[in-house]
Amino acid sequence: MTTVATCNNPMHAQLLKSVLEDSGIPVLLPNEHSAQTMPHLILAMGGIRVQVPEEHEENARALIADFEAKSGGNDTFPPTIA
């Protein structure tokens, strides 16, 4: 497995997982549960890793870039207050 994205927000990681799985790419979020149970440690853990099999890396990165461009991809911590 190779890491194609790192998120500071569990919901953003789930969104990316959904985008990739909808395209037939298997996804693993290895530290998702730790981040949900100990959200104050997300940054110390290095964020939530979005991982895919190596053979899907290029396609996954392209899908993520397209998704981020279309959605505005704001995964900041702490969140920006408008």
N, C-alpha and C positions, 0 to 999 in steps of 0.2 A: 504494500500500500504506500502511496505517496501523498503528501499533503499538498492540496491545491489552493487552500484558503485557510485563514485563521480569523475567527470572529470573537468579538468581545461581548456579544449578546447571544444568548441561547436561541432566541427567536430568529435571529438572522441566520444562524447556523442551520436551523430547521428549514428555513426558506430555501437556502442554497441546496440542502439535501433534497428537498422536493423538486427543485428545478432539474437537478441532475438525474434523480430517479425517474422523473417523467420522460427523460430522454434515454432511459434504459441503462444508465450507468449506476452500478452498485456503489453505495456510499457508507462510510463508517465515520462516526463521531466519537472517537475513543475516550475523550474526557468530558463528554456532555453531562453525564450524571453528577460528576464531581462539581462541575460548574453550576449546576442547578441547585445542589444541596449546600454549596459553599460559594455563593456568588461574590462574596467579598474577596475571594482568592483567584478570580478569573485572570486578572492581570499577572499574578504571581505564577500561575500555571502556564502562562504564555498564550492564553486564549483558548478557544474551542477549535480544535483542528478538524478540518473537513478533508477526509482522505478517500481516495479512489484507487482501484488497481492501476498499476503503471501503464498498462495498454490503453487506458482511457484518459490519461493525464492531459494530453493536448486538447482533446475534445471538451473535457471538463473545464479547463481553463478558458477556452473560447466561450462556452456557455455562461460561465460565471461573469466574464467580462461583458458579454452582451446583456445579461441580467442587470448588472451593476449600472451600466450605461443607461438602460431604460428606466430603472427604478430610482436612480439618484444615489443608490448605495451608501447610505449614511450609517455606518456601524461605529460610531464614536463612543468613547467612554471617558468621562461622563457624557451623557447625551447633551447635544446642543439644545439650548433653550431659545426659542424664537421670540 
